[in-house]
Amino acid sequence: MASVSLQGISKVYPGEVHAVRDLDLEIRDGEFLVLVGPSGCGKSTTLRMIAGLENISSGTLKIGDRVVNEVHPRDRDIAMVFQNYALYPHMTVYDNMAFALKMRKVPKDQIKKQVNWAAQMLGLEPLLGRKPKALSGGQRQRVALGRAIVRKPAVFLFDEPLSNLDAKLRVETRAEIKRLHRELNTTTIYVTHDQEEAMTLGDRVVVMCDGWIRQADSPLTTYQTPADRFVAGFLGMPPMNFFEGYLEPSDGKIWFVGVDSRLQILDSSKHWLQGNARRQVVAGIRPECLELLDPAEANYDHCIEATVQVSELLGSTMDVYLQTGSGNRLVCRAPAAPILENTKIAVRALPEDIHIFEPNEAGDTKSSTYYGRNLNTLVSQPV
């Protein structure tokens, strides 16, 4: 096992295309770290640079105490699991799992011992004599996992390994990967665009956008205290609701005032005013933090009035899509109950559930206040 250190890592393709920008990241020995973000954010490029499949434009990459910028992939003591399994179709499961060991001239008895050990761990023992074409997608992915495990590398790298599986198999294989990490305790770097995978698998989640790290923290901290509006909007399904408006002090309290709302927020957010009587901000509220009310019970100072557009039943809960009088759209996740479309309704949010962000933090422009910053230890500004 080993730690992985990325110091000022950048990747620039011809034409000044910056895939990864000045990335600083310390991955602890035995940690399960997940790189997550939208397509084109630089997460797979980062993984491929760690694997040695992409050259590093600038910066220093260390695995353990060794600088590996110029080290060949086979000499980095890593094992990679790909999205498309990359199994040899003419080989049996046993031979696929044993191949890397044979190339290293490992004695046959040791190869057999390690392959059987991995096969038993993954439930592949009955399949060792089959070829990949006789396996299901889930079984092929387990073979790919087994091929990586038998090498007992210092670092495991996963590049969206569950993308080709159906929903049920994704959940099962995800649990298998988590169990394997718990048993093997090998440093693991996992790339995905699926936020559910990121939140359930990672000891730490690194959210990327346009080649930058936007936040690196535990899954719960990243979800509850997002560093900026991009992170807040990317994590969560349905995504966070955003409202443009301004902050103003009144009656010894701090209020967020929008076109459709006047919501009290925590007094600890008064630092946002910075002597400005009407500070322009964006308020964010998670769908599960909105409470549905009868309009007759609503208080304009604490609620948002809206009309039900669509409701989606999800079993014990439902997603209710709403539209305010000014045309703003929002979604509320609530306990399942009968609700009619075109019904007037009110939603309420508690002060502690309202996040405040800078107006230019959406992540769609490079003017974001967080671009170019090392976010390994950054925490969001709580309301």
Legacy VTK file of the C-alpha trace (Angstrom):
# vtk DataFile Version 3.0
C-alpha trace
ASCII
DATASET POLYDATA
POINTS 383 float
0.000 0.000 0.000
1.085 3.581 -0.545
-0.014 7.190 -0.439
-0.389 9.178 -3.673
0.671 12.823 -3.952
-0.233 15.167 -6.804
1.627 18.472 -6.621
0.719 21.149 -9.148
-0.338 18.546 -11.732
-1.531 19.943 -15.074
-2.424 18.440 -18.430
-2.451 20.636 -21.524
-3.334 19.172 -24.921
-2.324 20.739 -28.254
-4.215 23.950 -28.950
-3.871 25.089 -25.319
-6.682 22.784 -24.170
-6.339 22.616 -20.380
-7.799 19.316 -19.162
-6.364 19.522 -15.631
-5.212 22.739 -13.986
-2.609 22.975 -11.226
-4.088 20.114 -9.196
-2.856 19.591 -5.623
-4.122 16.487 -3.860
-2.824 14.212 -1.113
-4.343 10.713 -1.042
-3.672 8.876 2.203
-2.400 5.320 2.455
-5.442 3.014 2.483
-7.901 5.786 1.585
-10.802 5.285 -0.829
-10.911 8.541 -2.787
-13.527 9.294 -5.451
-13.069 11.816 -8.265
-16.487 12.984 -9.421
-17.752 15.629 -11.784
-19.498 16.199 -15.115
-18.111 14.979 -18.434
-14.987 16.874 -19.434
-14.097 17.976 -15.900
-10.670 16.270 -15.973
-11.296 13.357 -13.609
-10.429 10.545 -16.064
-7.403 12.473 -17.341
-6.184 12.777 -13.753
-6.597 9.030 -13.242
-4.782 8.248 -16.482
-1.862 10.461 -15.457
-1.611 8.551 -12.174
-1.672 5.293 -14.162
0.979 6.539 -16.577
-1.338 6.351 -19.597
-1.146 10.138 -20.090
1.983 12.275 -19.907
2.020 14.994 -17.254
2.427 18.503 -18.687
3.701 19.955 -15.407
3.840 19.099 -11.713
5.057 16.183 -9.624
3.360 12.824 -9.069
4.473 10.580 -6.227
3.365 7.065 -5.305
4.700 6.478 -1.834
8.037 8.308 -1.623
8.883 7.751 -5.289
8.435 10.345 -8.045
6.839 8.451 -10.940
6.411 11.129 -13.633
8.700 9.226 -16.011
8.100 5.701 -14.667
6.495 3.203 -17.069
2.927 2.139 -16.094
3.970 -1.464 -15.439
6.577 -0.300 -12.929
4.273 1.947 -10.859
2.804 -0.890 -8.769
-0.764 0.007 -9.671
-3.710 -2.013 -11.006
-6.462 -0.454 -13.104
-10.043 -1.586 -13.687
-11.569 -0.169 -16.864
-15.131 0.628 -17.873
-15.115 -1.945 -20.692
-13.547 -4.793 -18.613
-10.640 -5.255 -21.132
-10.620 -9.050 -20.783
-8.830 -11.303 -23.254
-11.677 -13.095 -25.109
-9.607 -16.186 -26.004
-8.528 -16.828 -22.398
-10.444 -18.477 -19.574
-11.321 -16.587 -16.415
-8.386 -18.281 -14.687
-5.938 -17.265 -17.412
-7.256 -13.701 -17.513
-6.699 -13.358 -13.774
-3.303 -15.043 -13.910
-1.940 -13.214 -16.964
-0.187 -10.319 -15.200
1.410 -12.731 -12.731
2.684 -14.921 -15.567
4.233 -11.869 -17.223
6.064 -11.191 -13.968
7.403 -14.753 -13.957
5.658 -15.581 -10.678
5.971 -19.322 -9.864
2.989 -21.417 -10.979
2.070 -22.601 -7.490
2.029 -18.994 -6.265
-0.112 -17.941 -9.246
-2.612 -20.694 -8.489
-2.731 -19.716 -4.833
-3.351 -16.028 -5.558
-5.924 -16.660 -8.319
-7.876 -19.081 -6.121
-7.721 -16.596 -3.238
-9.170 -13.794 -5.403
-11.734 -16.120 -7.011
-12.981 -17.214 -3.603
-13.224 -13.601 -2.439
-15.306 -12.660 -5.489
-17.359 -15.849 -5.833
-15.715 -16.728 -9.155
-14.603 -20.274 -8.352
-17.324 -21.964 -10.487
-16.425 -19.710 -13.443
-12.657 -20.185 -13.659
-12.893 -22.478 -16.707
-15.244 -20.235 -18.712
-14.344 -17.649 -21.327
-15.622 -14.031 -21.157
-18.312 -14.572 -23.834
-19.998 -17.093 -21.516
-20.238 -14.553 -18.667
-22.784 -11.885 -17.807
-21.771 -8.233 -17.550
-21.600 -8.429 -13.768
-19.474 -11.572 -13.877
-17.070 -9.970 -16.355
-16.674 -6.986 -14.087
-15.886 -9.275 -11.158
-13.234 -10.991 -13.286
-11.737 -7.574 -14.035
-11.717 -6.892 -10.292
-10.114 -10.268 -9.644
-7.400 -9.626 -12.225
-6.507 -6.412 -10.374
-6.669 -7.990 -6.908
-4.310 -10.912 -7.605
-1.447 -8.510 -8.272
-1.761 -7.055 -4.741
-0.751 -3.590 -5.976
0.031 -0.511 -3.906
-2.832 1.411 -5.535
-6.111 0.431 -7.232
-7.445 2.701 -9.996
-11.073 2.452 -11.160
-12.256 4.278 -14.290
-16.081 4.305 -14.214
-16.178 0.499 -13.791
-19.949 0.229 -13.304
-21.143 2.312 -16.266
-21.998 -0.717 -18.418
-24.046 -2.520 -15.760
-27.789 -2.300 -15.195
-29.121 -0.573 -12.084
-29.424 -3.702 -9.930
-25.939 -4.951 -10.824
-24.462 -1.503 -10.196
-25.751 -1.567 -6.639
-24.511 -5.132 -6.052
-21.069 -4.512 -7.564
-20.737 -1.222 -5.702
-21.255 -3.071 -2.437
-18.695 -5.668 -3.572
-16.087 -2.972 -4.239
-16.737 -1.395 -0.847
-16.370 -4.775 0.884
-13.152 -5.537 -0.960
-11.652 -2.220 0.065
-12.586 -2.837 3.673
-10.891 -6.252 3.579
-7.815 -5.296 1.533
-7.380 -1.707 2.792
-5.516 -0.798 -0.413
-5.287 2.835 -1.509
-8.066 3.262 -4.086
-8.789 6.073 -6.549
-12.185 5.778 -8.216
-13.528 7.926 -11.068
-17.254 8.312 -11.694
-19.811 10.810 -12.952
-22.449 9.137 -10.756
-22.881 11.112 -7.549
-24.589 8.180 -5.820
-21.479 6.043 -6.359
-19.306 8.882 -5.108
-21.330 9.416 -1.934
-21.642 5.733 -1.025
-18.120 4.564 -1.845
-15.699 7.330 -0.958
-13.932 8.052 2.312
-13.379 11.408 0.625
-15.008 12.936 -2.442
-13.192 15.286 -4.811
-15.589 17.350 -6.938
-14.020 18.633 -10.170
-15.124 21.139 -12.797
-13.214 22.374 -15.866
-9.975 20.854 -14.609
-10.086 22.438 -11.151
-10.832 20.877 -7.765
-13.898 22.627 -6.371
-14.049 20.732 -3.064
-12.325 17.750 -1.443
-13.967 16.489 1.737
-15.936 13.647 3.286
-19.181 12.810 1.446
-21.381 14.098 4.274
-19.464 17.359 4.694
-19.451 17.950 0.936
-23.213 17.457 0.818
-24.093 19.440 3.941
-21.612 22.313 3.552
-20.791 22.680 -0.166
-17.883 25.007 -0.890
-19.673 26.842 -3.687
-22.776 26.906 -5.805
-21.373 24.463 -8.375
-20.762 21.758 -5.743
-24.161 22.431 -4.181
-25.918 22.047 -7.516
-23.943 19.042 -8.705
-24.420 16.851 -5.612
-27.977 15.911 -4.773
-30.848 14.435 -6.758
-33.032 16.326 -7.325
-30.464 19.148 -7.259
-30.519 22.050 -4.839
-33.036 24.850 -5.473
-31.471 28.283 -6.056
-33.036 31.706 -5.579
-31.518 35.047 -6.529
-31.995 37.929 -4.131
-30.271 39.982 -1.492
-29.593 40.006 2.233
-30.875 42.712 4.537
-30.871 43.215 8.311
-34.227 43.915 9.911
-35.554 43.688 13.495
-32.199 42.368 14.676
-32.367 39.449 12.214
-30.860 38.654 8.812
-33.253 38.054 5.941
-32.913 36.740 2.428
-35.257 38.652 0.151
-36.130 37.284 -3.282
-38.831 37.984 -5.841
-41.110 35.355 -4.295
-39.805 35.075 -0.761
-38.582 36.664 2.427
-36.746 34.018 4.453
-34.982 34.348 7.772
-31.463 32.935 7.815
-29.068 32.288 10.673
-27.596 35.301 12.433
-24.134 33.805 11.912
-24.445 34.758 8.234
-24.276 38.480 8.980
-20.627 38.510 7.833
-22.025 38.284 4.290
-23.373 41.835 4.564
-19.890 43.371 4.924
-21.405 46.752 5.633
-23.629 46.484 2.569
-27.303 47.076 3.370
-28.440 44.974 0.393
-25.857 42.337 -0.477
-26.702 40.453 -3.689
-26.468 36.687 -3.110
-27.966 33.353 -4.170
-29.831 31.236 -1.604
-29.812 27.453 -1.949
-32.217 24.979 -0.326
-32.133 21.188 -0.712
-35.460 19.647 -1.880
-35.705 17.495 1.256
-35.392 20.609 3.442
-38.576 22.185 2.065
-41.794 21.517 3.983
-45.143 21.587 2.182
-47.860 23.692 3.855
-51.418 24.762 3.228
-51.288 28.397 2.002
-53.670 29.357 4.804
-51.001 28.341 7.327
-48.196 30.112 5.499
-46.384 33.209 6.701
-44.857 35.237 3.885
-41.851 36.032 6.085
-40.872 32.353 6.200
-42.508 30.691 3.178
-42.575 30.602 -0.596
-45.948 30.394 -2.332
-46.108 28.271 -5.482
-48.305 26.138 -7.716
-47.942 22.371 -8.090
-46.890 21.462 -11.631
-46.103 17.735 -11.374
-45.661 15.201 -8.583
-43.635 11.994 -8.888
-44.333 9.150 -6.480
-41.134 7.383 -5.338
-42.636 4.928 -2.867
-42.557 6.362 0.648
-41.581 9.798 -0.710
-42.513 11.994 -3.639
-40.895 14.796 -5.627
-43.200 17.765 -6.088
-42.277 20.205 -8.853
-43.529 23.736 -8.232
-43.608 27.108 -9.956
-43.757 30.450 -8.180
-45.752 33.451 -9.296
-42.690 34.977 -10.955
-41.987 31.776 -12.911
-39.192 30.395 -10.731
-39.186 26.614 -10.549
-38.336 24.505 -7.517
-38.686 20.933 -6.343
-39.604 19.575 -2.921
-39.042 16.011 -1.684
-41.757 15.154 0.812
-43.514 12.143 2.364
-45.846 10.512 -0.134
-49.379 11.918 0.008
-52.174 12.734 -2.439
-51.578 16.094 -4.128
-53.350 17.682 -7.087
-51.688 19.480 -9.970
-52.360 23.239 -10.282
-52.963 23.410 -6.535
-51.704 26.493 -4.697
-49.294 25.528 -1.956
-46.612 27.014 0.282
-43.183 25.672 1.167
-41.174 26.537 4.258
-37.450 26.242 4.983
-35.771 26.511 8.360
-32.978 29.103 8.691
-30.343 26.405 9.286
-31.251 24.732 5.960
-30.607 27.807 3.812
-27.182 28.066 2.155
-25.829 31.370 0.885
-23.540 31.637 -2.158
-21.885 34.312 -4.234
-23.899 35.087 -7.397
-20.962 34.116 -9.676
-20.264 30.680 -8.171
-22.385 28.633 -10.570
-19.330 27.084 -12.217
-20.357 28.027 -15.762
-17.823 30.872 -16.038
-14.212 31.269 -14.985
-15.044 34.268 -12.836
-15.994 31.966 -9.954
-14.425 33.037 -6.689
-13.194 29.471 -6.122
-11.444 28.867 -9.439
-7.750 28.145 -9.144
-7.808 27.602 -5.378
-6.560 24.544 -3.562
-9.705 23.181 -1.943
-8.170 20.231 -0.076
-8.945 21.913 3.226
-11.546 24.477 2.152
-14.845 24.487 4.005
-17.870 26.368 2.816
-19.075 29.514 4.451
-22.036 28.317 6.533
-25.132 30.400 6.861
LINES 1 384
383 0 1 2 3 4 5 6 7 8 9 10 11 12 13 14 15 16 17 18 19 20 21 22 23 24 25 26 27 28 29 30 31 32 33 34 35 36 37 38 39 40 41 42 43 44 45 46 47 48 49 50 51 52 53 54 55 56 57 58 59 60 61 62 63 64 65 66 67 68 69 70 71 72 73 74 75 76 77 78 79 80 81 82 83 84 85 86 87 88 89 90 91 92 93 94 95 96 97 98 99 100 101 102 103 104 105 106 107 108 109 110 111 112 113 114 115 116 117 118 119 120 121 122 123 124 125 126 127 128 129 130 131 132 133 134 135 136 137 138 139 140 141 142 143 144 145 146 147 148 149 150 151 152 153 154 155 156 157 158 159 160 161 162 163 164 165 166 167 168 169 170 171 172 173 174 175 176 177 178 179 180 181 182 183 184 185 186 187 188 189 190 191 192 193 194 195 196 197 198 199 200 201 202 203 204 205 206 207 208 209 210 211 212 213 214 215 216 217 218 219 220 221 222 223 224 225 226 227 228 229 230 231 232 233 234 235 236 237 238 239 240 241 242 243 244 245 246 247 248 249 250 251 252 253 254 255 256 257 258 259 260 261 262 263 264 265 266 267 268 269 270 271 272 273 274 275 276 277 278 279 280 281 282 283 284 285 286 287 288 289 290 291 292 293 294 295 296 297 298 299 300 301 302 303 304 305 306 307 308 309 310 311 312 313 314 315 316 317 318 319 320 321 322 323 324 325 326 327 328 329 330 331 332 333 334 335 336 337 338 339 340 341 342 343 344 345 346 347 348 349 350 351 352 353 354 355 356 357 358 359 360 361 362 363 364 365 366 367 368 369 370 371 372 373 374 375 376 377 378 379 380 381 382
